[in-house]
């Protein structure tokens, strides 16, 4: 039996599985039936195991149940609904998507991109008074025989995501049913999740953090997840009051926004029922951790995750075990080691590249032998992050080998932004790089050299980029210079560029 369906079938069928603010919850029994119905419909449309189905839905309970249902019987490919048409065209083409799922009435540019690529569009709909997450496919002319019908097996690819690399072309990460369920089980064990827990999901559900840490880990525990429309600092405390969650997981910028508004919501905070809060996807400053723990009178658990590991790799434990601020905790699923450039595993308190291996780790990037050759050494996956393990096995991350910009958990490949800005008719040279940001950790910046005799304002270049990139990828700072500082060998260097430019 499929591991996702098995977890849902083994829970109390009358218990709430998926909720939403001001909506009646969908029970585990209802979710199991939805998965069976979705599988039958997709098979009838000629779509089966290991066929890719892109999901372009707003955050909320239907996005959650669409992921669970699609991943149980095909390969789910959740996409950021904020993408522009060109971005959708790239991802849909790169995925070889067999269909795209949208909601009724959608005006997403994914529709035009899919039409241009001749990819079938499947529409789902529901009524306002339906249980949260219920949906049905609208009538479709699509029909056929799938290559492999029924529910996915352990080695079938359940989820495929793109991850930013040091090139402008993102890498494709296939994750099997076994990978994602191993990670979900690791998170459940780390957080001691049980069926009486209620998670408040404020994370985007096209992101590995929200999909696995918030949603799927709860399903393995038979617990409830209440799915919000996405993070909103103004509404967070109302949700906290109405839902009475026992936990939530977020990126540090969300935690900081919550802290900023806590003073206006002291009664709700005092009445909150949080057993713990979790933080992942970028570094949580120790002072923020201390403030959160004081605010909610509960432990804050910092964890370390990445797409290639189906999210979780390490985590600080719950009390009575020690939480070490400034670290991402101990191995919480895969085996973790530190490796030098030659591939030799190093000892405790020795710095090097963080490497992992385990049941939640992808077997390799898709159709990318060059990336796989550099990313895997003797069965270890090289994360590209630098760090060390202390005497207690707690992991400290000290930097990144990669050039990826980490904007509050959103990972941006600088060369992808370069490629877009470089296409501006007035631009001769561009280098995109990270600049420090007090809330996001890093922000996107770019330095540009204009073509001789050409003229362009910073606002023109930003507007040009904004038409072609999702908003979070558009540089917040663009400097126009006569030349770009170069390294000793004459190469353009991103790392250290912010400092050289006085940012």
KOLDOLUM-56832 format. One record per atom (N, C-alpha, C): residue in one letter; x, y, z. Coordinates in steps of 0.05 Angstrom, whole numbers, plus 5000, padded with zeros to 4 digits. Layout:
# KOLDOLUM-56832
aXYZ...
# end
This chain:
# KOLDOLUM-56832
x501749765000x500050005000x501850255000x500950464986x502350714986x502750825014x505250925020x505851005048x504251245057x503651435038x501951665046x499151575052x498051405034x495351305039x495151135063x497250975068x497350805092x497250965118x498851185118x498851355142x496051475147x494751565126x492151685128x490051475136x490251235124x488351025130x488550915158x490950935170x491350825196x490651015219x490151265212x489351465232x486351415240x485551545261x482751545269x481151675246x479451525233x478051625209x476051855215x475251875240x473352095247x474852345257x477552325260x479052555270x479552755248x479853005256x480453225237x483253195225x483453215199x486053195186x486953465175x485253595159x485853845146x483754055154x484654275165x482854495173x483654755159x481954955164x482555225154x480955415172x481855665176x480355855192x477555875182x475655855200x472755895194x471655685175x472855455174x471855235157x471554985173x469754815165x469454555178x471754375168x473054225186x475354065178x474653825161x476553735146x476353485131x477453255149x475953045152x476852825169x478852655154x480252475169x482052285157x480552095138x478052025146x476451855128x475852005102x475152265104x474552425080x476952465063x479352495076x481852535061x482552275046x482252045059x482751795046x480951755021x478451825024x476551805001x477351994979x478252234986x479152434966x481552324950x483352204964x485752084951x484851874931x483051694940x482151484922x480751594897x479051804902x477551924880x479452064860x481452204871x483352354855x485052154838x485851934851x487351734836x485751624813x483251554818x481551444797x481151644775x480651904782x480352104761x482852144744x485152164757x487652204742x488251964724x487851724734x488251484718x486351484694x483851584698x481951594676x482851804655x484252004665x485352214647x487952114632x488751864639x491251754627x493751824641x493451914667x495751994682x496151804706x498651704709x499151504730x501751554744x502751344756x505251354772x507551454755x509151634767x511551754755x510851944732x508352004726x507552224709x507552484725x508552694714x508752944729x506153114726x505153204749x502753374749x503553624765x503553844750x504154104763x501654204778x502154324802x499954424818x500354724821x498454884812x498755174814x496255274829x496355274855x494155354872x495055544893x493255724903x493955894925x494355734951x495755844970x496055704995x493355665008x493055435021x490555375035x490055075035x487754995046x487254705050x487154555024x486154675002x485954524977x488754484965x490554664969x493354614960x494454384976x493854365002x494854145018x493753875009x491153865005x490053604997x490653534968x490953734951x491853674923x494553554923x496453664939x499053544941x498953254951x497553214973x497352944984x496152744964x494052834951x492652654932x494252594908x495452804896x497052774872x499552614877x500852674900x503352524907x502852234913x500452164921x499851884927x499551704903x499151834879x498651664856x500151754830x501351984831x503052074808x505452214820x506752384804x508952544814x507952834816x507852934840x506853214844x509153414840x508353634827x510353844822x509054114829x509054184855x507854434864x509554674854x508254874842x509655104832x508755364846x510555544849x509955804862x507955954846x505556014856x503556154840x504356434833x506456544845x507356814839x509056824814x509756594802x511456604778x510056754755x511756864738x510756994714x510556784691x509356864669x508856674647x511456534638x513556694634x516056574624x517156374644x516856424670x517856234690x516155974689x513556004688x511855774685x512555604660x513055744638x513755614613x516255444617x518255564631x520755414635x520255164653x518955204676x518654984694x516854764683x514654834670x512854634658x514354474637x515854614621x517354484599x519554304611x521054404631x523254264643x522254004658x519854024668x518653804683x517453594664x516953664639x515453494621x512653424634x511353634643x508853604657x506653484639x505153294649x503053174634x500353314638x500253484659x497853644665x498553854685x496754054686x497054274706x494354294720x494454294746x492054324762x491754614772x489454744766x488855014776x486155014788x485455224802x482755254814x480855374793x478255324797x476255444780x476455754781x476355884758x476556174757x479356274758x481356104757x484156194758x484756374735x486356584741x487456764720x490456744719x491556524730x494456494731x495756494703x498056624701x499556614675x500356324668x500156134687x500655854682x498755754660x496355864659x494455774639x495455824611x496456064606x497456134580x499955974573x501655944593x504155794589x503455504582x501555384596x500855104591x499555074563x497855264556x496555264530x498655274508x500555454511x502655484490x504255224487x504555074509x506054824509x504354574503x501754624499x499854414494x499754214517x499854314542x499554154566x496754174576x495353954580x492553964589x492254104616x490054254619x489454394644x487154264658x487554184683x485454054699x484554254720x481954294722x480854494740x479454354763x480154444788x478754334811x476954554823x474754464836x472854654847x471754544873x470654724889x469454644915x467454864923x465854804942x463954994952x464855104979x464055354985x464955485009x464255335035x462055185034x461255035058x462154745058x463854665038x465154405039x467154385061x467754145071x469954125090x472554225078x474254345094x476754465084x478354265069x479154335044x480854155028x479353975009x476653965012x475153794993x475253924965x475353754945x475253864918x474453644899x473653724875x473053524854x473953644827x474753474809x475453574782x473053654766x473353874752x471253954733x471253754710x468953734696x468953544673x471153604653x472453404642x474653434624x474453234601x475253314577x475353144554x477752954554x479553004573x482052854574x481452564581x482652374566x482252094573x484651934562x485051704574x487251534564x487851314584x489851154577x490750934595x493451014606x493651024633x496251094645x498250864641x500850924640x502850714638x502850544663x502450664686x502350514711x500150634729x497950484732x495650584747x496050524777x494150624793x494150564821x495850744838x496150674863x497650844882x500650794879x502251004884x505150994881x506450794901x508650674893x510150494910x512550654921x514050534939x516150674954x518150804935x518950664913x521050774896x520050954874x517350984872x516251174852x516851464862x517251644843x517751924850x515052054857x514852154881x512352274891x512352574889x514752694889x515052984890x517453064874x517153264857x519453364843x519553664846x521853774854x522154054858x524754154844x524754404837x527154524827x528654654850x531254634849x532854774869x534954954855x535455184866x537255374853x540055264855x541555294833x544355214833x546155454827x548655404823x550555624817x550455694787x548755554772x548255634744x545455754743x544855874720x542256004718x540055794714x540755544708x538755334704x538355184730x536055194742x535555054767x535754754763x536654614784x536854314782x534254184791x533653964778x531153814785x531753604806x530253614828x530653424850x528253234851x528652984843x526452794847x526552664874x524352654888x524152524914x522052304913x522952064921x521151844921x519151854944x517151684942x515251644964x516751574990x518751394987x520451315010x521951545021x523051725004x524551955013x522852145030x520552215020x518952425034x517652305059x516952055058x515751935082x517851885104x520351825096x522451795115x522952065129x522952285114x523352545126x521052625144x518652575135x516252635152x516352475178x517152225176x517452065201x519552175219x521852265207x523952375224x523052625238x521452795225x520453045237x518452975259x516652785254x514752695274x516152605299x518252435295x519752335318x521252555333x522452735318x523952955330x522153135348x519753185338x517953375351x515953235369x516152965371x514352805387x511452865381x510752885355x508052945346x506252715352x503852775362x501852565368x499152655356x497152475357x494652535343x493052765355x493752845379x492253075391x493553345384x495853345370x497053595362x495453735340x495653995340x494454165319x496654355309x497454325284x499454495272x498154725257x499154965260x498255195244x500255235221x499255185196x501155215174x500955505162x503255645164x503455905153x505655905130x506755675125x508855655105x507555615077x508955705056x507855645029x508055345023x505955245010x505754965005x506754884978x508455054966x509954974942x512854934951x513454964976x516154964988x516454715004x518754585004x519254335018x518754365048x519354595059x518954645088x515954605096x514254745081x511354725087x510254445081x511054335058x509954075049x510653855068x513153835076x514053605092x513953665122x515153895130x515453945159x512754005172x511054165158x508554235170x506254035164x506053965138x503753805129x504153505133x506153395119x506353105118x507152985145x508853125160x509553015187x507052985204x505253175202x502753155218x501052925209x500952875182x499352645172x500452385183x503052355186x504252105197x503552075226x502752285240x502052275268x499052255273x497452265251x494552275254x493552535267x495152745264x494553005276x493153185255x492253415264x490953605247x492853835238x492553925213x493954155203x491754355195x491954595206x490154815198x491654995178x490655005153x492155135131x491055415127x492855615130x492155895126x492655965097x491656205089x492256295061x495156375056x496756345077x499556435075x500256615098x502756675103x503456825126x502457115124x501257205146x500357485149x500657555178x502657735183x503257815211x500857945224x499158075209x496758205220x494657995229x494557775215x492457575221x493457345239x496157325242x497257095257x496057065284x495757285299x494757255327x491857185328x490257275308x487457185306x487256885301x489056785284x489156495279x490056345304x491956455318x492956335343x490656315363x489056515364x486756525383x484556335375x483956325349x481756165339x482455865337x484855805329x485555525323x486655385348x487955535366x489255425390x491255205382x493155265363x494955055355x496954985377x497954735375x500054645394x502854705383x503054775357x505654845346x505354975318x507455105310x507655205282x510555195275x511155195249x513855215238x513955445219x516255585218x516555825202x519455875196x519956065178x522656165173x523156395192x525656465198x526256675217x524956945212x524657025187x523357285182x520457285191x519157065189x516357045200x516357075230x518156925243x518356945272x518857235281x520557375266x521257655273x518757835269x517257785248x514757945244x512757895266x512657645275x510757575298x511657715323x514257715329x515257855352x514558155351x514758275327x514258565324x511458635331x509558455328x506758515333x505658395359x507458255373x506558115397x505558305419x506758535421x506058725442x503158815441x501958805417x499158895413x497158665418x498258425424x496558185426x497258025451x497758165472x498758025497x496757825508x494157885507x492157705518x492057445502x492157465476x492157225459x494657065464x496957195466x499457055472x499256905498x498157045519x497956925545x496156675545x494156675528x492256455526x493156235506x495356285493x496156095472x496955825484x496655615467x497155335476x499555215463x501455375454x503755265439x505455075457x505954845447x507754655460x510654715452x511054805428x513654895417x513155055392x515155195383x515255315356x517755215343x517655195316x519955085301x520855295281x523455295276x524655485257x526555335239x526355395213x528155265194x528355425168x530055345150x530455455123x532455675121x533055805143x535355995145x536056035174x538256155180x539256175207x537556345225x536856245249x535356395269x537256525288x537356795288x539156935307x538456855336x540456785352x539956705380x538256905396x538557175392x536857355407x533857325400x533357255375x530557215366x529456965379x531056755380x530256505393x529556555422x531256715436x530756775464x528156935468x527757125451x525257295453x522757125448x522856945428x520556775422x519956595446x522056475457x521656295480x520356445503x521356685508x520156845530x517356925524x516756985499x514057075491x512056855495x512556625483x510556405483x510956215506x513056245522x513556065545x513655775535x515155735513x515455465502x518055445488x519155205484x521755185470x521455255440x523555375429x523755425400x525855235389x525055065370x526654855359x527754935332x530354985331x531555055305x532554805291x531854785265x532554555249x533954635223x535154445210x536654485185x535554305164x534754435141x533554265120x534354365092x533954195073x534354275045x532754085027x532154175003x530454024985x531653744980x534253724975x535453464968x535153254990x534553345014x534153165037x531253135044x529453205025x526553205031x526053365056x527553565060x527553765082x529353705105x528553565125x530153565151x532653395150x534853525160x537353385164x538253375193x537953605206x538753625235x536653795249x536553755275x534653915291x535553925320x535054145333x535254155362x533053995373x533553855396x531453685407x529653835426x527353715433x525553825453x526753785481x525953945501x526753885528x525853605536x527353475554x529453585571x532153585558x532453495534x535053505520x535753805515x538253855510x539254135508x538654245480x537754495480x537554655455x539954845455x541454845434x543855015433x543355235412x542855475422x542455705404x544955745387x544555805362x546755845343x547555595329x546455365338x546855115323x544255025311x544354835293x541854715281x541354435293x542654385316x542154145331x543653895321x542553665328x543853415322x542553285297x543853075287x542652925265x539852845272x537952905254x535152845259x534052695235x535252465229x534452305206x536852195193x537952345174x540252245159x542852255176x544852095168x547452115180x548852365170x550152515188x551552765181x554452735187x556152835169x559052845173x560153095161x562653145167x564153375156x566353265138x566653375114x568453255094x570253475083x572753405077x574553605064x574253575034x575653745019x575453754990x576153494977x577953344990x578953094979x577052854984x574952915000x572952705006x573552545032x575452645048x576052525074x574152625095x572952435110x571152525132x572852615156x572152855167x573752975188x572552915215x574052985236x573152935263x571453155275x570753115301x569153315315x570853575318x569353795316x570554065319x572454145296x572353985275x573954055251x572054155229x572754385217x570954505197x571354385170x569154385154x569254285127x566454295115x566054155094x563354155081x561553955095x559054035100x557053855112x556053655091x556253405098x555253195080x553253015094x551452895079x549352735091x548852475074x547652275087x546652045073x544551915090x542451805077x540251685091x537851645074x535751525085x533451455069x531851685058x532151925069x530752155060x532252315038x534652225031x536352385013x535852284984x535552484966x535152414938x537452244927x536852074908x538951904896x540552064876x539652304868x541152464850x539452654834x540652864823x539153054806x538352914780x536353014768x535352894743x536852994719x537752804702x539152874677x541353084681x542953044702x545053234708x547453094718x548852934701x551152774710x553352954722x553753194711x555853364721x555353454750x552853534755x552053614782x552253374801x551453144792x551552904809x554452824816x556152854796x558952784801x560252954823x559453214823x560553394843x559053384870x556553304869x554853314893x555053054910x555952834898x555952584913x558852474914x559652394938x562352274942x562052034960x562551794949x562451544965x559751514979x557551584965x554851554976x553951794994x555751984999x555052215015x554152444996x552052585003x551152824988x552553065000x553853214983x555353454992x553353694991x552853815015x550754015016x551654295005x554254335004x555254604996x555454795019x554554705043x554754865067x557254795083x558354985096x560754945113x559954945142x561254775158x560554765186x562254565201x561454515227x562954325243x560954205264x561653965273x560153825294x561753855320x560353935341x561753965367x561853695382x562853695406x563353455421x560753305427x558453445427x555853325432x554353245406x555753295383x554453225358x552553445347x552653685359x550953905350x552454045326x550854115306x552054215281x551854525281x554054655275x554154945271x554754995241x553055155228x553555225200x555055485200x557355495186x559055725187x559155885161x557955775140x558055915115x557055745092x557255845067x556355685044x558455695022x558955465011x560655454988x559255564963x556755524962x555155614939x554655914940x553956024918x553456304915x550456374919x548856174926x545956224927x545356444948x543456614940x542556824958x540256704974x540356725000x538356625018x536756855030x534656935016x532957165024x530657065042x531257045068x529256965087x528156685081x529856505071x528856235065x528356195035x527856415020x527556394991x530356384979x530856164963x533556134951x533556234923x535356414916x535556534890x538256484878x538256384853x540756344838x541556604825x543756724832x544556974821x544756984791x545656764779x545956764750x543356764736x541156664748x538556684736x537756984734x538357134755x537657424754x539557564734x542057484734x543957594714x542857574686x541857334679x540957274652x538657454644x536957514663x534657684657x535457974653x537058084672x537958364670x539758404646x541358204640x543258224617x541658264591x539158174590x537558204566x536558484562x536758664582x535958944579x537759074557x536559214538x538159314516x540359504523x540159634547x542259824555x544459704572x544159444580x545959324599x548259184584x550759244593x553059114582x554058894600x554258944626x555158744646x553358764670x552958524683x551458524708x552458294725x552658344751x553258134771x551258164794x549757954798x547857944820x549157814844x548657924868x550057824892x548257874916x549157754939x547657794964x548758034979x546958194990x547858405008x546458355035x547758435057x546558385083x543858525087x542058395101x539458515107x538758445136x537858645151x537558605180x535258415187x533258395169x530958205175x531057955158x531757985133x531757755115x534257585115x536357695128x538957565128x540557655104x539457605080x540657695055x538457815037x539258015022x537558135001x538958104974x537358124953x538458104926x539358384917x541858394907x542958644896x544358584870x544658794854x546058754829x547659004822x549958964810x551559194800x551559164769x551159394756x550759394727x552659594714x553759514691x555259694674x553659724648x553059974641x551460034617x553160024592x551959964570x553359984544x554160264538x556360294524x557360564517x555260714502x554660954512x552661134498x549761074506x549260854521x546560774529x545860914555x543260944560x542261064584x539960894595x539960854621x537760724635x537760804664x535460844675x535160904704x534960634719x535660644745x535360404762x532460304760x530560494761x527760414761x527060264735x528260344712x527760204687x528659914688x531059874700x532159604701x530459434720x529659554743x527959394762x525359324749x524159504734x521559454721x521859234700x524159244685x524759034665x524958764678x526358754701x526758494715x524058394727x522458584737x519958514750x517958394731x518158454705x516358334685x517058044679x519557964686x520557704678x521257524702x521257634726x521957474749x519857504771x519557294788x517857324812x518957544829x517257674844x517957924858x520357874877x520457634890x522657594910x525357574897x525457534870x528057504856x529057774846x527357974845x528058234834x529958384853x532258474844x534158614863x532858854876x533158864902x532159104917x534059344914x536559274908x538659484904x540059424877x540059624860x541659614835x543459854834x546059794830x548060004828x548960024799x549060264788x550160294761x552960414764x554960264754x557760344757x559160334730x561460474729x563060474705x564460204701x565060074723x566259804721x565559644747x565759384745x565159204767x567759114779x568159134806x570659044818x571158744811x573658694805x574458414798x576458304817x576558034818x578557904835x581357914823x583157784837x585957794830x586457674802x584757484794x585157354768x583557494746x582257714753x580657854733x577757754731x577057554748x574357444747x572457624763x569957634754x567857764770x567157574793x567157674817x566657514841x564257624856x562357444861x559957524876x560557554906x562057354916x562557344945x564357574953x563457724972x565057964981x564458214965x562758194945x562258424928x560758644943x558858564960x557358774976x559358944992x561358815004x563258965020x564959145003x565859034979x567459204961x565959444951x563359424949x561759644939x560659824961x561459754986x560659925009x557859895018x556659655012x553959605020x553959465047
# end
